[in-house]
Amino acid sequence: MATNRITLEAGRRLALTKGEKRQIRNRGDVPGVLYGKDVPPQAIYIKHESFKQIKGHGRMLVDVNIEGTNRIAALIQEIDRDMLNKFPVHIDLHAVDLREPVKVEVPVILDGLERVEKQGAVIQQLMREVGIRCLPTEVPEFITHNIADLKIGENLTCAQIVLPSGVELNQEGGDVICMIVEAKNAPPETEIEPKEPEIVHDQEGKGKEAMV
């Protein structure tokens, strides 16, 4: 949960051209957009040293300080990274009212994999994120669930995961997060070790969030 949230120092993008974006990236800053229910979309960039504070893969609550004059609470909605070098190329920030619940998807990380695999089983993870509803200050970066006691033929559903206090499920409880299958019956593409979710995209911004 967000207790001591970081402040991202930001500047405004004025030219709104590809050339401007290139200049921003060349000096190590990250172009982005800030938007929300009561906040019109704003083309911004996050300064390099400030961006380095961002850790992990989940939805993080931050304060965006735009040129020292306008501080806005926001959730990191998406970070687009270069497919080859993983450098950040764009960030989407969703401005929020700290008094109003938000609906977001957060990564699910499975623990206890070794014990399951010792049964001669394969973990087939079908969902890597789960929908939740809570106040912005209560959004967890990720949710960890231990599956060590699952047996071959059993599933983990959304209703079974333990959520932090103040967080409620915003997803069908019967949706299956992972299945435990016998290794000889596992489809060829099944991953033996589910990997930690990564927010990596090959396009900048999506839908209304995309700004040149």
C-alpha contacts under 8 A as a table, 3 or more apart, distances in Angstrom:
res1	aa1	res2	aa2	distance
1	M	137	T	6.50
1	M	138	E	4.90
1	M	139	V	5.33
1	M	140	P	4.41
1	M	141	E	6.69
2	A	5	R	5.81
2	A	60	M	7.15
2	A	61	L	6.09
2	A	136	P	7.95
2	A	137	T	5.20
2	A	138	E	6.12
2	A	139	V	6.66
2	A	140	P	7.07
3	T	137	T	7.01
5	R	61	L	6.27
5	R	62	V	5.35
5	R	63	D	7.04
6	I	53	Q	7.29
6	I	61	L	7.85
6	I	62	V	5.28
6	I	63	D	6.29
7	T	50	S	7.57
7	T	62	V	5.79
7	T	63	D	4.58
7	T	64	V	5.80
7	T	65	N	6.68
8	L	46	I	6.56
8	L	47	K	7.59
8	L	50	S	5.39
8	L	51	F	6.56
8	L	62	V	6.94
8	L	63	D	6.08
8	L	64	V	4.88
8	L	65	N	6.01
9	E	46	I	5.95
9	E	47	K	5.92
9	E	50	S	5.85
9	E	64	V	6.20
9	E	65	N	5.02
9	E	66	I	6.35
9	E	67	E	7.19
9	E	68	G	7.85
10	A	44	I	6.45
10	A	45	Y	5.45
10	A	46	I	4.49
10	A	47	K	5.89
10	A	64	V	6.58
10	A	65	N	5.73
10	A	66	I	4.66
10	A	67	E	5.98
11	G	44	I	5.53
11	G	45	Y	5.39
11	G	46	I	6.65
11	G	47	K	7.54
11	G	66	I	5.44
11	G	67	E	5.28
12	R	42	Q	7.74
12	R	43	A	6.14
12	R	44	I	4.34
12	R	45	Y	6.32
12	R	66	I	7.09
12	R	67	E	7.47
13	R	16	L	6.19
13	R	20	E	7.77
13	R	31	P	8.00
13	R	43	A	5.32
13	R	44	I	4.96
13	R	45	Y	6.62
14	L	43	A	7.64
15	A	20	E	6.42
16	L	20	E	6.56
16	L	21	K	7.61
16	L	43	A	7.61
16	L	211	M	7.66
16	L	212	V	5.47
17	T	20	E	5.22
17	T	21	K	6.53
17	T	212	V	5.90
18	K	21	K	5.03
18	K	22	R	6.16
18	K	212	V	6.59
19	G	22	R	5.04
19	G	23	Q	6.26
20	E	23	Q	5.12
20	E	24	I	6.22
21	K	24	I	5.06
21	K	25	R	6.25
21	K	31	P	6.38
22	R	25	R	5.20
22	R	26	N	6.03
23	Q	26	N	5.04
23	Q	27	R	6.52
24	I	27	R	5.61
24	I	28	G	6.63
24	I	29	D	5.33
24	I	30	V	6.58
24	I	31	P	6.74
24	I	45	Y	7.54
25	R	28	G	4.94
25	R	29	D	5.19
25	R	30	V	5.90
25	R	31	P	7.28
25	R	89	V	7.24
26	N	29	D	7.45
28	G	47	K	7.51
28	G	48	H	5.29
29	D	45	Y	6.53
29	D	46	I	5.76
29	D	47	K	4.74
29	D	48	H	4.44
29	D	51	F	7.83
30	V	45	Y	5.27
30	V	46	I	5.13
30	V	47	K	6.59
30	V	48	H	6.84
30	V	51	F	7.66
30	V	88	P	6.67
30	V	89	V	5.92
30	V	90	H	5.84
30	V	91	I	7.07
31	P	43	A	7.79
31	P	44	I	6.08
31	P	45	Y	4.11
31	P	46	I	6.42
31	P	89	V	6.72
31	P	90	H	5.12
31	P	91	I	6.54
32	G	43	A	6.18
32	G	44	I	5.24
32	G	45	Y	5.22
32	G	46	I	7.16
32	G	90	H	5.12
32	G	91	I	4.49
32	G	92	D	5.64
32	G	93	L	7.55
33	V	41	P	6.60
33	V	42	Q	5.56
33	V	43	A	4.70
33	V	44	I	5.55
33	V	45	Y	7.61
33	V	91	I	6.61
33	V	92	D	5.21
33	V	93	L	6.19
33	V	209	E	6.60
33	V	210	A	7.59
33	V	211	M	7.18
34	L	39	V	7.95
34	L	41	P	5.59
34	L	42	Q	5.14
34	L	43	A	6.64
34	L	44	I	7.06
34	L	92	D	6.24
34	L	93	L	4.74
34	L	94	H	5.91
34	L	95	A	6.62
35	Y	39	V	5.45
35	Y	40	P	5.68
35	Y	41	P	4.35
35	Y	42	Q	6.38
35	Y	93	L	6.48
35	Y	94	H	5.23
35	Y	95	A	5.66
35	Y	209	E	7.42
36	G	39	V	4.73
36	G	40	P	6.67
36	G	41	P	7.27
36	G	94	H	5.34
36	G	95	A	4.66
36	G	96	V	6.50
37	K	40	P	7.74
37	K	95	A	7.57
37	K	96	V	7.72
39	V	95	A	6.85
41	P	209	E	7.45
43	A	211	M	7.00
46	I	50	S	6.84
46	I	51	F	6.14
47	K	50	S	5.35
47	K	51	F	6.08
48	H	51	F	5.18
48	H	52	K	6.54
49	E	52	K	5.43
49	E	53	Q	7.54
50	S	53	Q	5.84
51	F	54	I	5.79
52	K	55	K	7.64
56	G	141	E	7.66
57	H	107	P	7.67
57	H	141	E	7.30
57	H	142	F	7.94
57	H	197	P	6.94
57	H	198	E	5.84
57	H	199	I	6.01
58	G	106	V	5.93
58	G	107	P	6.21
58	G	140	P	7.70
58	G	141	E	4.41
58	G	142	F	5.71
58	G	199	I	7.97
59	R	75	L	6.16
59	R	76	I	5.36
59	R	77	Q	6.34
59	R	104	V	7.92
59	R	105	E	7.86
59	R	106	V	6.40
59	R	139	V	7.15
59	R	140	P	7.26
59	R	141	E	5.39
59	R	142	F	7.81
60	M	75	L	5.52
60	M	76	I	5.37
60	M	139	V	7.47
60	M	140	P	7.73
60	M	141	E	6.02
61	L	73	A	7.10
61	L	74	A	5.73
61	L	75	L	4.50
61	L	76	I	6.51
61	L	136	P	6.81
61	L	137	T	6.93
61	L	139	V	7.63
62	V	73	A	5.85
62	V	74	A	5.47
62	V	75	L	6.19
62	V	76	I	7.39
63	D	71	R	6.30
63	D	72	I	5.49
63	D	73	A	4.52
63	D	74	A	6.12
64	V	70	N	7.88
64	V	71	R	5.42
64	V	72	I	5.12
64	V	73	A	6.28
64	V	74	A	6.90
65	N	68	G	5.65
65	N	69	T	7.07
65	N	70	N	5.73
65	N	71	R	4.35
65	N	72	I	6.58
66	I	69	T	6.03
66	I	70	N	5.20
66	I	71	R	6.28
67	E	70	N	7.06
68	G	71	R	7.42
72	I	95	A	6.65
73	A	95	A	5.79
73	A	96	V	5.94
73	A	97	D	7.35
73	A	98	L	7.50
74	A	93	L	5.91
74	A	94	H	5.10
74	A	95	A	4.04
74	A	96	V	5.32
75	L	93	L	5.70
75	L	94	H	5.14
75	L	95	A	6.44
75	L	96	V	7.05
75	L	136	P	7.51
76	I	79	I	7.58
76	I	91	I	7.55
76	I	92	D	6.32
76	I	93	L	4.78
76	I	94	H	6.41
77	Q	91	I	7.69
77	Q	92	D	5.34
77	Q	93	L	5.30
77	Q	94	H	6.00
78	E	91	I	5.85
78	E	92	D	5.13
78	E	93	L	7.20
78	E	199	I	6.86
79	I	88	P	6.72
79	I	89	V	7.70
79	I	90	H	5.93
79	I	91	I	4.55
79	I	92	D	6.42
79	I	199	I	6.29
79	I	200	V	6.80
79	I	201	H	7.69
80	D	88	P	5.86
80	D	89	V	5.70
80	D	90	H	5.13
80	D	91	I	6.28
80	D	199	I	7.10
80	D	200	V	5.42
80	D	201	H	4.96
80	D	202	D	6.81
80	D	203	Q	6.87
80	D	204	E	6.06
80	D	205	G	7.44
81	R	85	N	7.99
81	R	86	K	5.00
81	R	87	F	5.29
81	R	88	P	4.26
81	R	89	V	5.31
81	R	90	H	7.08
81	R	200	V	5.34
81	R	201	H	5.99
81	R	202	D	6.91
82	D	85	N	5.73
82	D	86	K	4.67
82	D	87	F	5.36
82	D	88	P	6.35
82	D	89	V	6.40
82	D	200	V	7.77
82	D	201	H	7.61
82	D	202	D	6.64
83	M	86	K	5.69
83	M	200	V	7.38
83	M	201	H	7.29
83	M	202	D	6.16
86	K	200	V	7.78
88	P	91	I	7.65
89	V	204	E	7.32
90	H	204	E	5.96
90	H	205	G	7.02
91	I	205	G	7.51
92	D	205	G	6.75
92	D	209	E	6.99
96	V	100	E	7.76
96	V	102	V	7.95
96	V	136	P	7.16
97	D	100	E	5.53
97	D	136	P	7.70
98	L	101	P	7.71
98	L	135	L	6.58
98	L	136	P	5.69
98	L	137	T	6.72
99	R	135	L	6.77
99	R	136	P	7.91
100	E	135	L	5.99
100	E	136	P	7.51
101	P	133	R	6.40
101	P	134	C	4.81
101	P	135	L	4.11
101	P	136	P	6.41
102	V	133	R	5.58
102	V	134	C	5.64
102	V	135	L	5.92
102	V	136	P	6.23
103	K	131	G	6.97
103	K	132	I	5.76
103	K	133	R	4.51
103	K	134	C	6.87
103	K	170	N	7.22
104	V	131	G	5.66
104	V	132	I	5.64
104	V	133	R	6.53
105	E	129	E	5.79
105	E	130	V	5.19
105	E	131	G	4.25
105	E	132	I	6.07
106	V	129	E	5.14
106	V	130	V	5.62
106	V	131	G	6.60
106	V	132	I	7.44
106	V	140	P	7.35
106	V	141	E	6.70
106	V	142	F	5.48
106	V	143	I	7.11
107	P	128	R	5.65
107	P	129	E	4.21
107	P	130	V	6.52
107	P	141	E	7.50
107	P	142	F	4.88
107	P	143	I	6.26
107	P	197	P	6.06
108	V	127	M	7.80
108	V	128	R	5.39
108	V	129	E	5.31
108	V	130	V	6.68
108	V	142	F	5.96
108	V	143	I	4.91
108	V	144	T	5.87
108	V	145	H	7.38
108	V	197	P	7.51
109	I	128	R	7.47
109	I	142	F	7.08
109	I	143	I	6.09
109	I	144	T	4.71
109	I	145	H	6.43
109	I	196	E	6.06
109	I	197	P	7.44
110	L	113	L	7.16
110	L	144	T	5.82
110	L	145	H	5.21
110	L	146	N	5.93
110	L	147	I	6.68
110	L	194	P	7.48
111	D	144	T	6.73
111	D	145	H	5.83
111	D	146	N	4.42
111	D	147	I	6.06
111	D	148	A	7.22
112	G	115	R	5.97
112	G	116	V	7.01
112	G	146	N	5.29
112	G	147	I	5.42
112	G	148	A	4.39
113	L	116	V	5.31
113	L	117	E	6.25
113	L	123	I	7.78
113	L	147	I	6.80
113	L	148	A	6.23
113	L	193	E	7.43
114	E	117	E	5.13
114	E	118	K	6.24
114	E	148	A	7.58
115	R	118	K	5.27
115	R	119	Q	7.21
115	R	148	A	5.44
115	R	149	D	7.82
116	V	119	Q	5.70
116	V	120	G	7.66
116	V	121	A	6.24
116	V	122	V	7.66
116	V	123	I	7.77
116	V	147	I	7.47
116	V	148	A	5.63
116	V	149	D	7.30
116	V	150	L	6.73
116	V	151	K	7.02
116	V	180	I	7.96
117	E	120	G	5.38
117	E	121	A	4.84
117	E	122	V	6.10
117	E	123	I	7.64
118	K	121	A	6.95
119	Q	151	K	7.84
119	Q	152	I	7.70
120	G	182	E	6.25
120	G	183	A	5.82
121	A	152	I	6.36
121	A	180	I	6.35
121	A	181	V	5.50
121	A	182	E	4.49
121	A	183	A	4.88
122	V	180	I	5.88
122	V	181	V	5.37
122	V	182	E	6.08
122	V	183	A	5.26
122	V	186	A	6.77
122	V	190	T	7.62
122	V	191	E	7.65
122	V	192	I	5.65
123	I	178	C	6.67
123	I	179	M	5.97
123	I	180	I	4.97
123	I	181	V	6.58
123	I	190	T	7.69
123	I	191	E	7.10
123	I	192	I	6.16
123	I	193	E	6.98
123	I	194	P	7.16
124	Q	178	C	5.42
124	Q	179	M	5.15
124	Q	180	I	6.35
124	Q	181	V	7.31
124	Q	190	T	5.82
124	Q	191	E	6.42
124	Q	192	I	7.56
124	Q	194	P	7.53
125	Q	128	R	7.15
125	Q	177	I	5.97
125	Q	178	C	4.15
125	Q	179	M	6.49
125	Q	191	E	7.80
125	Q	194	P	6.39
126	L	176	V	6.78
126	L	177	I	5.27
126	L	178	C	5.34
126	L	179	M	7.66
127	M	130	V	7.29
127	M	176	V	7.17
127	M	177	I	4.71
127	M	178	C	6.88
128	R	177	I	7.29
128	R	197	P	6.17
129	E	197	P	7.88
130	V	158	C	7.36
130	V	169	L	7.97
130	V	170	N	7.85
130	V	171	Q	6.90
131	G	169	L	6.27
131	G	170	N	4.83
131	G	171	Q	5.32
132	I	167	V	6.67
132	I	168	E	5.63
132	I	169	L	4.54
132	I	170	N	4.43
132	I	171	Q	7.02
133	R	167	V	6.01
133	R	168	E	5.34
133	R	169	L	6.26
133	R	170	N	5.76
134	C	138	E	6.14
134	C	139	V	6.48
134	C	166	G	6.32
134	C	167	V	5.00
134	C	168	E	6.52
135	L	138	E	5.30
135	L	139	V	6.75
135	L	166	G	7.80
135	L	167	V	7.97
136	P	139	V	5.50
138	E	166	G	6.73
138	E	167	V	6.99
139	V	167	V	7.49
140	P	143	I	6.85
140	P	164	P	7.85
143	I	163	L	7.31
145	H	161	I	6.29
145	H	162	V	7.13
146	N	149	D	7.95
147	I	150	L	5.54
147	I	156	L	7.79
150	L	154	E	6.15
150	L	155	N	7.44
150	L	180	I	7.22
151	K	154	E	5.59
151	K	180	I	6.58
152	I	180	I	4.99
152	I	181	V	5.24
152	I	182	E	6.04
153	G	179	M	7.15
153	G	180	I	5.55
153	G	181	V	5.67
153	G	182	E	7.67
154	E	179	M	6.22
154	E	180	I	5.65
154	E	181	V	7.87
155	N	176	V	6.65
155	N	177	I	7.50
155	N	178	C	5.77
155	N	179	M	4.47
155	N	180	I	6.17
156	L	160	Q	6.53
156	L	161	I	7.81
156	L	176	V	5.87
156	L	177	I	5.55
156	L	178	C	5.37
156	L	179	M	6.54
157	T	160	Q	5.44
157	T	161	I	7.15
157	T	173	G	6.48
157	T	174	G	5.58
157	T	175	D	5.47
157	T	176	V	4.32
157	T	177	I	5.36
157	T	178	C	7.29
158	C	161	I	5.71
158	C	169	L	7.85
158	C	171	Q	7.24
158	C	172	E	7.05
158	C	173	G	4.86
158	C	174	G	6.22
158	C	175	D	5.67
158	C	176	V	6.36
158	C	177	I	6.38
159	A	169	L	7.73
159	A	172	E	7.72
159	A	173	G	4.20
159	A	174	G	6.43
159	A	175	D	7.94
160	Q	173	G	7.80
163	L	167	V	6.08
163	L	168	E	6.94
163	L	169	L	7.79
164	P	167	V	5.64
169	L	173	G	7.79
171	Q	175	D	7.54
172	E	175	D	5.55
176	V	179	M	7.37
181	V	185	N	6.67
181	V	186	A	6.13
182	E	185	N	5.36
182	E	186	A	6.29
183	A	186	A	5.18
186	A	190	T	6.42
187	P	190	T	5.59
191	E	194	P	5.98
201	H	204	E	7.50
203	Q	206	K	7.69
204	E	210	A	6.75
205	G	209	E	5.56
205	G	210	A	4.27
205	G	211	M	7.32
206	K	209	E	5.44
206	K	210	A	5.03
207	G	210	A	5.80
208	K	211	M	7.73
